[in-house]
Amino acid sequence: MTQHVSPPRDGTGRTAAPAGRPARRSLPVRADVRTLTLLGVLAVLVLIGGLTRPHEFLDTRNLQLVLTQASVIGVVTVGMTFVITSGGIDLSVGAIVALSSVWATTVATQSHGLAGILLAATLVGLGCGLVNGVLIAYGGVVPFIATLAMLASARGLALQITDGRTQVVTVRGVLDLGERESYVLGVPPLVLVFAAVAVAGWLLFHRTTFGRRTIAVGGNPEAARLAGIDVRRQRLYLYLLSGLCCGIAAFLLIVLAGSGQNTNGNLYELDAIAAVIIGGTLLSGGRGTVTGSVLGVLIFTTITNLFALNNLQTDVQQIAKGAIIVAAVLVQRRTASTA
Protein backbone atom coordinates (compact mmCIF):
# COMPACT_ATOMS: atom_id res chain seq x y z
CA MET A 1 0.00 0.00 0.00
CA THR A 2 1.43 3.33 -1.07
CA GLN A 3 1.80 5.84 1.74
CA HIS A 4 0.56 9.35 0.99
CA VAL A 5 3.09 12.02 1.87
CA SER A 6 1.77 15.54 2.42
CA PRO A 7 3.67 18.31 0.63
CA PRO A 8 5.97 20.33 2.88
CA ARG A 9 4.53 23.51 4.31
CA ASP A 10 6.16 26.73 5.35
CA GLY A 11 5.75 28.57 8.65
CA THR A 12 2.45 30.13 7.58
CA GLY A 13 0.80 26.80 6.81
CA ARG A 14 0.97 27.27 3.03
CA THR A 15 2.50 24.70 0.70
CA ALA A 16 6.19 25.43 0.40
CA ALA A 17 7.78 25.92 -2.99
CA PRO A 18 9.75 22.92 -4.33
CA ALA A 19 13.49 22.98 -3.81
CA GLY A 20 15.30 25.10 -6.32
CA ARG A 21 12.15 26.98 -7.32
CA PRO A 22 11.51 30.48 -5.91
CA ALA A 23 8.30 31.06 -4.00
CA ARG A 24 5.56 32.85 -5.93
CA ARG A 25 5.30 36.55 -5.28
CA SER A 26 2.69 37.36 -7.91
CA LEU A 27 0.54 39.69 -5.79
CA PRO A 28 3.29 42.17 -4.82
CA VAL A 29 4.60 42.09 -8.39
CA ARG A 30 1.15 42.82 -9.79
CA ALA A 31 0.70 45.63 -7.29
CA ASP A 32 4.01 47.19 -8.33
CA VAL A 33 3.16 46.87 -12.02
CA ARG A 34 -0.25 48.41 -11.43
CA THR A 35 1.26 51.37 -9.57
CA LEU A 36 3.87 51.89 -12.27
CA THR A 37 1.16 51.71 -14.93
CA LEU A 38 -0.91 54.37 -13.18
CA LEU A 39 2.18 56.56 -12.81
CA GLY A 40 2.81 56.07 -16.53
CA VAL A 41 -0.73 57.12 -17.39
CA LEU A 42 -0.39 60.21 -15.22
CA ALA A 43 2.95 61.04 -16.86
CA VAL A 44 1.36 60.71 -20.31
CA LEU A 45 -1.45 63.08 -19.31
CA VAL A 46 1.09 65.61 -18.04
CA LEU A 47 3.00 65.26 -21.32
CA ILE A 48 -0.19 65.82 -23.32
CA GLY A 49 -0.94 68.90 -21.25
CA GLY A 50 2.59 70.19 -21.76
CA LEU A 51 2.33 69.72 -25.53
CA THR A 52 -1.20 71.02 -26.09
CA ARG A 53 -1.29 73.87 -23.57
CA PRO A 54 2.27 74.32 -22.29
CA HIS A 55 1.89 77.83 -20.89
CA GLU A 56 -1.47 77.21 -19.23
CA PHE A 57 -1.12 73.61 -18.04
CA LEU A 58 2.44 73.82 -16.68
CA ASP A 59 1.78 77.12 -14.97
CA THR A 60 2.34 76.86 -11.22
CA ARG A 61 -1.12 78.23 -10.45
CA ASN A 62 -2.77 75.62 -12.66
CA LEU A 63 -0.84 72.75 -11.08
CA GLN A 64 -1.80 74.08 -7.65
CA LEU A 65 -5.42 74.18 -8.82
CA VAL A 66 -5.29 70.57 -10.01
CA LEU A 67 -3.92 69.38 -6.67
CA THR A 68 -6.42 71.48 -4.72
CA GLN A 69 -9.38 70.12 -6.69
CA ALA A 70 -8.06 66.59 -6.22
CA SER A 71 -7.81 67.10 -2.46
CA VAL A 72 -11.53 67.20 -1.69
CA ILE A 73 -12.56 64.13 -3.68
CA GLY A 74 -9.26 62.50 -2.73
CA VAL A 75 -10.08 62.48 0.98
CA VAL A 76 -13.47 60.91 0.19
CA THR A 77 -11.75 58.31 -1.99
CA VAL A 78 -9.45 57.20 0.83
CA GLY A 79 -12.49 56.30 2.94
CA MET A 80 -14.19 54.66 -0.06
CA THR A 81 -11.13 52.45 -0.60
CA PHE A 82 -11.59 50.84 2.83
CA VAL A 83 -15.32 50.31 2.30
CA ILE A 84 -14.97 48.71 -1.13
CA THR A 85 -12.05 46.53 -0.01
CA SER A 86 -14.35 45.13 2.68
CA GLY A 87 -16.88 44.14 0.02
CA GLY A 88 -19.22 47.09 0.68
CA ILE A 89 -20.18 50.25 -1.14
CA ASP A 90 -21.09 53.79 -0.08
CA LEU A 91 -23.34 55.72 -2.44
CA SER A 92 -24.01 58.44 0.13
CA VAL A 93 -20.58 60.11 0.31
CA GLY A 94 -21.55 63.08 -1.88
CA ALA A 95 -24.74 63.71 0.06
CA ILE A 96 -22.88 63.44 3.37
CA VAL A 97 -20.38 66.03 2.14
CA ALA A 98 -23.28 68.32 1.24
CA LEU A 99 -25.05 67.87 4.57
CA SER A 100 -21.82 68.34 6.52
CA SER A 101 -20.97 71.52 4.61
CA VAL A 102 -24.35 73.18 5.12
CA TRP A 103 -24.63 72.15 8.77
CA ALA A 104 -21.15 73.54 9.41
CA THR A 105 -21.93 76.87 7.72
CA THR A 106 -25.14 77.85 9.49
CA VAL A 107 -25.08 81.15 11.34
CA ALA A 108 -25.16 79.36 14.71
CA THR A 109 -22.18 77.16 13.82
CA GLN A 110 -20.14 80.01 12.35
CA SER A 111 -20.48 81.90 15.62
CA HIS A 112 -18.03 79.35 17.09
CA GLY A 113 -15.35 80.18 14.54
CA LEU A 114 -13.05 77.83 12.63
CA ALA A 115 -13.05 75.18 15.36
CA GLY A 116 -16.84 75.11 15.41
CA ILE A 117 -17.08 74.68 11.64
CA LEU A 118 -14.47 71.91 11.58
CA LEU A 119 -16.04 70.10 14.53
CA ALA A 120 -19.54 70.33 13.08
CA ALA A 121 -18.45 69.02 9.68
CA THR A 122 -16.62 66.02 11.13
CA LEU A 123 -19.36 65.18 13.65
CA VAL A 124 -22.06 65.26 10.98
CA GLY A 125 -19.92 63.01 8.78
CA LEU A 126 -19.35 60.60 11.66
CA GLY A 127 -23.05 60.63 12.52
CA CYS A 128 -24.07 59.71 8.98
CA GLY A 129 -21.38 57.02 8.88
CA LEU A 130 -22.68 55.64 12.16
CA VAL A 131 -26.22 55.36 10.77
CA ASN A 132 -24.93 53.61 7.65
CA GLY A 133 -22.77 51.27 9.72
CA VAL A 134 -25.52 50.30 12.16
CA LEU A 135 -28.03 49.64 9.38
CA ILE A 136 -25.57 47.51 7.40
CA ALA A 137 -23.66 45.72 10.16
CA TYR A 138 -26.39 45.18 12.72
CA GLY A 139 -29.59 45.78 10.76
CA GLY A 140 -28.69 43.43 7.94
CA VAL A 141 -29.53 46.02 5.28
CA VAL A 142 -27.69 45.62 1.99
CA PRO A 143 -25.01 48.36 1.67
CA PHE A 144 -26.41 49.51 -1.68
CA ILE A 145 -29.88 50.09 -0.18
CA ALA A 146 -28.71 51.57 3.12
CA THR A 147 -26.38 54.11 1.54
CA LEU A 148 -28.88 54.92 -1.19
CA ALA A 149 -31.40 55.77 1.53
CA MET A 150 -28.77 57.92 3.26
CA LEU A 151 -28.08 59.67 -0.05
CA ALA A 152 -31.72 60.68 -0.40
CA SER A 153 -32.15 61.60 3.28
CA ALA A 154 -28.94 63.65 3.55
CA ARG A 155 -29.68 65.56 0.36
CA GLY A 156 -33.19 66.29 1.56
CA LEU A 157 -32.01 67.46 4.97
CA ALA A 158 -29.32 69.64 3.38
CA LEU A 159 -31.96 71.28 1.19
CA GLN A 160 -34.22 71.80 4.20
CA ILE A 161 -31.43 73.46 6.21
CA THR A 162 -30.44 75.86 3.44
CA ASP A 163 -33.91 76.34 1.91
CA GLY A 164 -32.09 76.27 -1.41
CA ARG A 165 -29.83 79.20 -0.54
CA THR A 166 -26.04 79.45 -0.46
CA GLN A 167 -24.66 79.90 3.07
CA VAL A 168 -21.71 82.27 2.78
CA VAL A 169 -18.84 81.79 5.23
CA THR A 170 -17.80 84.92 7.12
CA VAL A 171 -15.23 83.37 9.46
CA ARG A 172 -11.91 84.95 8.56
CA GLY A 173 -9.83 82.03 9.79
CA VAL A 174 -11.57 79.65 7.39
CA LEU A 175 -11.33 81.98 4.41
CA ASP A 176 -7.65 82.64 5.06
CA LEU A 177 -6.85 78.96 4.52
CA GLY A 178 -7.82 79.39 0.87
CA GLU A 179 -5.60 82.42 0.30
CA ARG A 180 -2.14 82.18 -1.28
CA GLU A 181 -0.61 83.70 1.84
CA SER A 182 -1.45 80.47 3.66
CA TYR A 183 0.48 78.26 1.23
CA VAL A 184 3.39 76.33 2.73
CA LEU A 185 6.38 76.40 0.35
CA GLY A 186 3.94 76.94 -2.50
CA VAL A 187 1.68 74.06 -1.43
CA PRO A 188 -1.97 74.89 -0.58
CA PRO A 189 -3.11 73.82 2.92
CA LEU A 190 -5.86 71.67 1.39
CA VAL A 191 -3.23 69.61 -0.44
CA LEU A 192 -1.31 69.14 2.80
CA VAL A 193 -4.47 67.84 4.50
CA PHE A 194 -5.09 65.45 1.61
CA ALA A 195 -1.50 64.20 1.81
CA ALA A 196 -1.83 63.67 5.56
CA VAL A 197 -5.10 61.72 5.13
CA ALA A 198 -3.58 59.63 2.33
CA VAL A 199 -0.49 58.77 4.40
CA ALA A 200 -2.62 57.97 7.45
CA GLY A 201 -4.89 55.82 5.28
CA TRP A 202 -1.91 53.97 3.81
CA LEU A 203 -0.46 53.25 7.24
CA LEU A 204 -3.84 52.14 8.58
CA PHE A 205 -4.43 49.89 5.58
CA HIS A 206 -0.99 48.31 5.21
CA ARG A 207 0.59 48.49 8.66
CA THR A 208 -2.17 47.73 11.16
CA THR A 209 -4.44 44.90 12.19
CA PHE A 210 -7.39 47.07 11.14
CA GLY A 211 -6.23 46.96 7.52
CA ARG A 212 -5.66 43.20 7.58
CA ARG A 213 -9.10 42.66 9.06
CA THR A 214 -10.63 44.84 6.36
CA ILE A 215 -9.04 42.69 3.65
CA ALA A 216 -10.09 39.50 5.42
CA VAL A 217 -13.72 40.63 5.73
CA GLY A 218 -13.80 41.55 2.04
CA GLY A 219 -12.16 38.32 0.93
CA ASN A 220 -14.32 35.90 2.93
CA PRO A 221 -16.56 37.18 5.74
CA GLU A 222 -17.33 33.71 7.08
CA ALA A 223 -13.67 32.72 7.22
CA ALA A 224 -12.91 36.03 8.91
CA ARG A 225 -15.60 35.33 11.51
CA LEU A 226 -14.21 31.85 12.18
CA ALA A 227 -10.77 33.41 12.58
CA GLY A 228 -12.09 35.48 15.47
CA ILE A 229 -12.81 38.78 13.68
CA ASP A 230 -15.97 40.60 14.73
CA VAL A 231 -17.21 41.18 11.18
CA ARG A 232 -20.15 43.37 12.16
CA ARG A 233 -18.06 45.66 14.33
CA GLN A 234 -15.40 45.90 11.62
CA ARG A 235 -18.01 46.98 9.08
CA LEU A 236 -19.36 49.56 11.50
CA TYR A 237 -15.87 51.01 11.92
CA LEU A 238 -15.40 51.13 8.14
CA TYR A 239 -18.52 53.22 7.56
CA LEU A 240 -17.56 55.46 10.46
CA LEU A 241 -14.20 55.96 8.73
CA SER A 242 -15.95 56.78 5.46
CA GLY A 243 -18.18 59.29 7.22
CA LEU A 244 -15.18 60.91 8.91
CA CYS A 245 -13.46 61.33 5.54
CA CYS A 246 -16.64 62.93 4.17
CA GLY A 247 -16.68 65.38 7.08
CA ILE A 248 -13.05 66.35 6.48
CA ALA A 249 -13.75 66.72 2.76
CA ALA A 250 -16.72 68.96 3.55
CA PHE A 251 -14.49 71.27 5.56
CA LEU A 252 -11.98 71.41 2.68
CA LEU A 253 -14.82 72.22 0.30
CA ILE A 254 -15.99 75.02 2.60
CA VAL A 255 -12.49 76.48 2.52
CA LEU A 256 -12.30 76.11 -1.25
CA ALA A 257 -15.74 77.56 -2.05
CA GLY A 258 -16.17 79.88 0.92
CA SER A 259 -19.73 78.67 1.35
CA GLY A 260 -22.01 75.74 2.05
CA GLN A 261 -24.60 74.54 -0.45
CA ASN A 262 -27.00 71.63 -0.65
CA THR A 263 -25.59 70.85 -4.12
CA ASN A 264 -22.06 70.32 -2.79
CA GLY A 265 -20.51 66.91 -3.43
CA ASN A 266 -22.70 66.23 -6.45
CA LEU A 267 -21.70 62.87 -8.01
CA TYR A 268 -18.76 62.51 -5.62
CA GLU A 269 -19.81 58.91 -5.06
CA LEU A 270 -19.29 58.10 -8.74
CA ASP A 271 -15.95 59.91 -8.93
CA ALA A 272 -14.69 58.20 -5.77
CA ILE A 273 -15.79 54.73 -6.89
CA ALA A 274 -14.22 55.30 -10.32
CA ALA A 275 -10.91 56.38 -8.78
CA VAL A 276 -10.90 53.36 -6.47
CA ILE A 277 -11.60 50.98 -9.36
CA ILE A 278 -8.91 52.25 -11.71
CA GLY A 279 -6.56 52.32 -8.73
CA GLY A 280 -6.79 48.53 -8.51
CA THR A 281 -9.23 47.86 -5.67
CA LEU A 282 -11.58 44.97 -6.42
CA LEU A 283 -15.28 45.82 -6.39
CA SER A 284 -15.93 42.34 -5.01
CA GLY A 285 -13.66 43.08 -2.04
CA GLY A 286 -10.62 41.37 -0.62
CA ARG A 287 -8.00 43.52 -2.30
CA GLY A 288 -7.34 47.24 -2.16
CA THR A 289 -4.69 49.90 -2.46
CA VAL A 290 -4.70 53.42 -1.08
CA THR A 291 -1.79 54.40 -3.32
CA GLY A 292 -3.69 53.31 -6.42
CA SER A 293 -6.80 55.20 -5.33
CA VAL A 294 -4.79 58.41 -4.84
CA LEU A 295 -3.26 58.01 -8.29
CA GLY A 296 -6.74 57.37 -9.69
CA VAL A 297 -7.96 60.67 -8.24
CA LEU A 298 -4.98 62.53 -9.71
CA ILE A 299 -5.59 60.95 -13.13
CA PHE A 300 -9.26 61.91 -13.24
CA THR A 301 -8.57 65.43 -11.96
CA THR A 302 -5.85 65.91 -14.56
CA ILE A 303 -8.18 64.69 -17.31
CA THR A 304 -10.82 67.18 -16.19
CA ASN A 305 -8.26 69.98 -16.21
CA LEU A 306 -7.00 69.03 -19.68
CA PHE A 307 -10.52 69.01 -21.09
CA ALA A 308 -11.22 72.41 -19.59
CA LEU A 309 -7.98 73.94 -20.94
CA ASN A 310 -8.62 72.53 -24.42
CA ASN A 311 -12.26 73.73 -24.42
CA LEU A 312 -13.64 70.22 -24.93
CA GLN A 313 -17.26 69.47 -24.14
CA THR A 314 -18.28 67.95 -20.81
CA ASP A 315 -20.09 65.07 -22.54
CA VAL A 316 -16.84 64.01 -24.26
CA GLN A 317 -15.12 64.16 -20.88
CA GLN A 318 -17.72 61.87 -19.34
CA ILE A 319 -17.39 59.41 -22.23
CA ALA A 320 -13.63 59.33 -21.74
CA LYS A 321 -14.04 58.67 -18.02
CA GLY A 322 -16.52 55.90 -18.72
CA ALA A 323 -14.13 54.25 -21.16
CA ILE A 324 -11.34 54.37 -18.58
CA ILE A 325 -13.56 52.75 -15.95
CA VAL A 326 -14.60 49.93 -18.31
CA ALA A 327 -10.98 49.33 -19.29
CA ALA A 328 -9.96 49.20 -15.63
CA VAL A 329 -12.68 46.65 -14.80
CA LEU A 330 -11.68 44.47 -17.77
CA VAL A 331 -8.06 44.55 -16.60
CA GLN A 332 -9.22 43.58 -13.10
CA ARG A 333 -11.16 40.59 -14.45
CA ARG A 334 -8.21 39.43 -16.52
CA THR A 335 -5.86 39.78 -13.55
CA ALA A 336 -8.28 37.90 -11.26
CA SER A 337 -8.68 35.06 -13.78
CA THR A 338 -4.92 34.55 -14.01
CA ALA A 339 -4.29 34.80 -10.25
C-alpha positions as CSV (number, residue, x, y, z in Angstrom):
1,M,0.0,0.0,0.0
2,T,1.4,3.3,-1.1
3,Q,1.8,5.8,1.7
4,H,0.6,9.4,1.0
5,V,3.1,12.0,1.9
6,S,1.8,15.5,2.4
7,P,3.7,18.3,0.6
8,P,6.0,20.3,2.9
9,R,4.5,23.5,4.3
10,D,6.2,26.7,5.3
11,G,5.7,28.6,8.7
12,T,2.5,30.1,7.6
13,G,0.8,26.8,6.8
14,R,1.0,27.3,3.0
15,T,2.5,24.7,0.7
16,A,6.2,25.4,0.4
17,A,7.8,25.9,-3.0
18,P,9.8,22.9,-4.3
19,A,13.5,23.0,-3.8
20,G,15.3,25.1,-6.3
21,R,12.2,27.0,-7.3
22,P,11.5,30.5,-5.9
23,A,8.3,31.1,-4.0
24,R,5.6,32.8,-5.9
25,R,5.3,36.6,-5.3
26,S,2.7,37.4,-7.9
27,L,0.5,39.7,-5.8
28,P,3.3,42.2,-4.8
29,V,4.6,42.1,-8.4
30,R,1.2,42.8,-9.8
31,A,0.7,45.6,-7.3
32,D,4.0,47.2,-8.3
33,V,3.2,46.9,-12.0
34,R,-0.3,48.4,-11.4
35,T,1.3,51.4,-9.6
36,L,3.9,51.9,-12.3
37,T,1.2,51.7,-14.9
38,L,-0.9,54.4,-13.2
39,L,2.2,56.6,-12.8
40,G,2.8,56.1,-16.5
41,V,-0.7,57.1,-17.4
42,L,-0.4,60.2,-15.2
43,A,2.9,61.0,-16.9
44,V,1.4,60.7,-20.3
45,L,-1.4,63.1,-19.3
46,V,1.1,65.6,-18.0
47,L,3.0,65.3,-21.3
48,I,-0.2,65.8,-23.3
49,G,-0.9,68.9,-21.3
50,G,2.6,70.2,-21.8
51,L,2.3,69.7,-25.5
52,T,-1.2,71.0,-26.1
53,R,-1.3,73.9,-23.6
54,P,2.3,74.3,-22.3
55,H,1.9,77.8,-20.9
56,E,-1.5,77.2,-19.2
57,F,-1.1,73.6,-18.0
58,L,2.4,73.8,-16.7
59,D,1.8,77.1,-15.0
60,T,2.3,76.9,-11.2
61,R,-1.1,78.2,-10.4
62,N,-2.8,75.6,-12.7
63,L,-0.8,72.7,-11.1
64,Q,-1.8,74.1,-7.6
65,L,-5.4,74.2,-8.8
66,V,-5.3,70.6,-10.0
67,L,-3.9,69.4,-6.7
68,T,-6.4,71.5,-4.7
69,Q,-9.4,70.1,-6.7
70,A,-8.1,66.6,-6.2
71,S,-7.8,67.1,-2.5
72,V,-11.5,67.2,-1.7
73,I,-12.6,64.1,-3.7
74,G,-9.3,62.5,-2.7
75,V,-10.1,62.5,1.0
76,V,-13.5,60.9,0.2
77,T,-11.7,58.3,-2.0
78,V,-9.4,57.2,0.8
79,G,-12.5,56.3,2.9
80,M,-14.2,54.7,-0.1
81,T,-11.1,52.4,-0.6
82,F,-11.6,50.8,2.8
83,V,-15.3,50.3,2.3
84,I,-15.0,48.7,-1.1
85,T,-12.1,46.5,0.0
86,S,-14.4,45.1,2.7
87,G,-16.9,44.1,0.0
88,G,-19.2,47.1,0.7
89,I,-20.2,50.3,-1.1
90,D,-21.1,53.8,-0.1
91,L,-23.3,55.7,-2.4
92,S,-24.0,58.4,0.1
93,V,-20.6,60.1,0.3
94,G,-21.6,63.1,-1.9
95,A,-24.7,63.7,0.1
96,I,-22.9,63.4,3.4
97,V,-20.4,66.0,2.1
98,A,-23.3,68.3,1.2
99,L,-25.0,67.9,4.6
100,S,-21.8,68.3,6.5
101,S,-21.0,71.5,4.6
102,V,-24.3,73.2,5.1
103,W,-24.6,72.1,8.8
104,A,-21.1,73.5,9.4
105,T,-21.9,76.9,7.7
106,T,-25.1,77.8,9.5
107,V,-25.1,81.1,11.3
108,A,-25.2,79.4,14.7
109,T,-22.2,77.2,13.8
110,Q,-20.1,80.0,12.3
111,S,-20.5,81.9,15.6
112,H,-18.0,79.3,17.1
113,G,-15.3,80.2,14.5
114,L,-13.0,77.8,12.6
115,A,-13.1,75.2,15.4
116,G,-16.8,75.1,15.4
117,I,-17.1,74.7,11.6
118,L,-14.5,71.9,11.6
119,L,-16.0,70.1,14.5
120,A,-19.5,70.3,13.1
121,A,-18.5,69.0,9.7
122,T,-16.6,66.0,11.1
123,L,-19.4,65.2,13.6
124,V,-22.1,65.3,11.0
125,G,-19.9,63.0,8.8
126,L,-19.3,60.6,11.7
127,G,-23.1,60.6,12.5
128,C,-24.1,59.7,9.0
129,G,-21.4,57.0,8.9
130,L,-22.7,55.6,12.2
131,V,-26.2,55.4,10.8
132,N,-24.9,53.6,7.6
133,G,-22.8,51.3,9.7
134,V,-25.5,50.3,12.2
135,L,-28.0,49.6,9.4
136,I,-25.6,47.5,7.4
137,A,-23.7,45.7,10.2
138,Y,-26.4,45.2,12.7
139,G,-29.6,45.8,10.8
140,G,-28.7,43.4,7.9
141,V,-29.5,46.0,5.3
142,V,-27.7,45.6,2.0
143,P,-25.0,48.4,1.7
144,F,-26.4,49.5,-1.7
145,I,-29.9,50.1,-0.2
146,A,-28.7,51.6,3.1
147,T,-26.4,54.1,1.5
148,L,-28.9,54.9,-1.2
149,A,-31.4,55.8,1.5
150,M,-28.8,57.9,3.3
151,L,-28.1,59.7,0.0
152,A,-31.7,60.7,-0.4
153,S,-32.1,61.6,3.3
154,A,-28.9,63.6,3.6
155,R,-29.7,65.6,0.4
156,G,-33.2,66.3,1.6
157,L,-32.0,67.5,5.0
158,A,-29.3,69.6,3.4
159,L,-32.0,71.3,1.2
160,Q,-34.2,71.8,4.2
161,I,-31.4,73.5,6.2
162,T,-30.4,75.9,3.4
163,D,-33.9,76.3,1.9
164,G,-32.1,76.3,-1.4
165,R,-29.8,79.2,-0.5
166,T,-26.0,79.4,-0.5
167,Q,-24.7,79.9,3.1
168,V,-21.7,82.3,2.8
169,V,-18.8,81.8,5.2
170,T,-17.8,84.9,7.1
171,V,-15.2,83.4,9.5
172,R,-11.9,84.9,8.6
173,G,-9.8,82.0,9.8
174,V,-11.6,79.7,7.4
175,L,-11.3,82.0,4.4
176,D,-7.6,82.6,5.1
177,L,-6.8,79.0,4.5
178,G,-7.8,79.4,0.9
179,E,-5.6,82.4,0.3
180,R,-2.1,82.2,-1.3
181,E,-0.6,83.7,1.8
182,S,-1.4,80.5,3.7
183,Y,0.5,78.3,1.2
184,V,3.4,76.3,2.7
185,L,6.4,76.4,0.4
186,G,3.9,76.9,-2.5
187,V,1.7,74.1,-1.4
188,P,-2.0,74.9,-0.6
189,P,-3.1,73.8,2.9
190,L,-5.9,71.7,1.4
191,V,-3.2,69.6,-0.4
192,L,-1.3,69.1,2.8
193,V,-4.5,67.8,4.5
194,F,-5.1,65.4,1.6
195,A,-1.5,64.2,1.8
196,A,-1.8,63.7,5.6
197,V,-5.1,61.7,5.1
198,A,-3.6,59.6,2.3
199,V,-0.5,58.8,4.4
200,A,-2.6,58.0,7.5
201,G,-4.9,55.8,5.3
202,W,-1.9,54.0,3.8
203,L,-0.5,53.3,7.2
204,L,-3.8,52.1,8.6
205,F,-4.4,49.9,5.6
206,H,-1.0,48.3,5.2
207,R,0.6,48.5,8.7
208,T,-2.2,47.7,11.2
209,T,-4.4,44.9,12.2
210,F,-7.4,47.1,11.1
211,G,-6.2,47.0,7.5
212,R,-5.7,43.2,7.6
213,R,-9.1,42.7,9.1
214,T,-10.6,44.8,6.4
215,I,-9.0,42.7,3.7
216,A,-10.1,39.5,5.4
217,V,-13.7,40.6,5.7
218,G,-13.8,41.6,2.0
219,G,-12.2,38.3,0.9
220,N,-14.3,35.9,2.9
221,P,-16.6,37.2,5.7
222,E,-17.3,33.7,7.1
223,A,-13.7,32.7,7.2
224,A,-12.9,36.0,8.9
225,R,-15.6,35.3,11.5
226,L,-14.2,31.8,12.2
227,A,-10.8,33.4,12.6
228,G,-12.1,35.5,15.5
229,I,-12.8,38.8,13.7
230,D,-16.0,40.6,14.7
231,V,-17.2,41.2,11.2
232,R,-20.1,43.4,12.2
233,R,-18.1,45.7,14.3
234,Q,-15.4,45.9,11.6
235,R,-18.0,47.0,9.1
236,L,-19.4,49.6,11.5
237,Y,-15.9,51.0,11.9
238,L,-15.4,51.1,8.1
239,Y,-18.5,53.2,7.6
240,L,-17.6,55.5,10.5
241,L,-14.2,56.0,8.7
242,S,-15.9,56.8,5.5
243,G,-18.2,59.3,7.2
244,L,-15.2,60.9,8.9
245,C,-13.5,61.3,5.5
246,C,-16.6,62.9,4.2
247,G,-16.7,65.4,7.1
248,I,-13.1,66.4,6.5
249,A,-13.7,66.7,2.8
250,A,-16.7,69.0,3.6
251,F,-14.5,71.3,5.6
252,L,-12.0,71.4,2.7
253,L,-14.8,72.2,0.3
254,I,-16.0,75.0,2.6
255,V,-12.5,76.5,2.5
256,L,-12.3,76.1,-1.3
257,A,-15.7,77.6,-2.0
258,G,-16.2,79.9,0.9
259,S,-19.7,78.7,1.4
260,G,-22.0,75.7,2.1
261,Q,-24.6,74.5,-0.4
262,N,-27.0,71.6,-0.7
263,T,-25.6,70.9,-4.1
264,N,-22.1,70.3,-2.8
265,G,-20.5,66.9,-3.4
266,N,-22.7,66.2,-6.5
267,L,-21.7,62.9,-8.0
268,Y,-18.8,62.5,-5.6
269,E,-19.8,58.9,-5.1
270,L,-19.3,58.1,-8.7
271,D,-15.9,59.9,-8.9
272,A,-14.7,58.2,-5.8
273,I,-15.8,54.7,-6.9
274,A,-14.2,55.3,-10.3
275,A,-10.9,56.4,-8.8
276,V,-10.9,53.4,-6.5
277,I,-11.6,51.0,-9.4
278,I,-8.9,52.3,-11.7
279,G,-6.6,52.3,-8.7
280,G,-6.8,48.5,-8.5
281,T,-9.2,47.9,-5.7
282,L,-11.6,45.0,-6.4
283,L,-15.3,45.8,-6.4
284,S,-15.9,42.3,-5.0
285,G,-13.7,43.1,-2.0
286,G,-10.6,41.4,-0.6
287,R,-8.0,43.5,-2.3
288,G,-7.3,47.2,-2.2
289,T,-4.7,49.9,-2.5
290,V,-4.7,53.4,-1.1
291,T,-1.8,54.4,-3.3
292,G,-3.7,53.3,-6.4
293,S,-6.8,55.2,-5.3
294,V,-4.8,58.4,-4.8
295,L,-3.3,58.0,-8.3
296,G,-6.7,57.4,-9.7
297,V,-8.0,60.7,-8.2
298,L,-5.0,62.5,-9.7
299,I,-5.6,60.9,-13.1
300,F,-9.3,61.9,-13.2
301,T,-8.6,65.4,-12.0
302,T,-5.8,65.9,-14.6
303,I,-8.2,64.7,-17.3
304,T,-10.8,67.2,-16.2
305,N,-8.3,70.0,-16.2
306,L,-7.0,69.0,-19.7
307,F,-10.5,69.0,-21.1
308,A,-11.2,72.4,-19.6
309,L,-8.0,73.9,-20.9
310,N,-8.6,72.5,-24.4
311,N,-12.3,73.7,-24.4
312,L,-13.6,70.2,-24.9
313,Q,-17.3,69.5,-24.1
314,T,-18.3,67.9,-20.8
315,D,-20.1,65.1,-22.5
316,V,-16.8,64.0,-24.3
317,Q,-15.1,64.2,-20.9
318,Q,-17.7,61.9,-19.3
319,I,-17.4,59.4,-22.2
320,A,-13.6,59.3,-21.7
321,K,-14.0,58.7,-18.0
322,G,-16.5,55.9,-18.7
323,A,-14.1,54.2,-21.2
324,I,-11.3,54.4,-18.6
325,I,-13.6,52.8,-15.9
326,V,-14.6,49.9,-18.3
327,A,-11.0,49.3,-19.3
328,A,-10.0,49.2,-15.6
329,V,-12.7,46.6,-14.8
330,L,-11.7,44.5,-17.8
331,V,-8.1,44.5,-16.6
332,Q,-9.2,43.6,-13.1
333,R,-11.2,40.6,-14.4
334,R,-8.2,39.4,-16.5
335,T,-5.9,39.8,-13.5
336,A,-8.3,37.9,-11.3
337,S,-8.7,35.1,-13.8
338,T,-4.9,34.5,-14.0
339,A,-4.3,34.8,-10.3
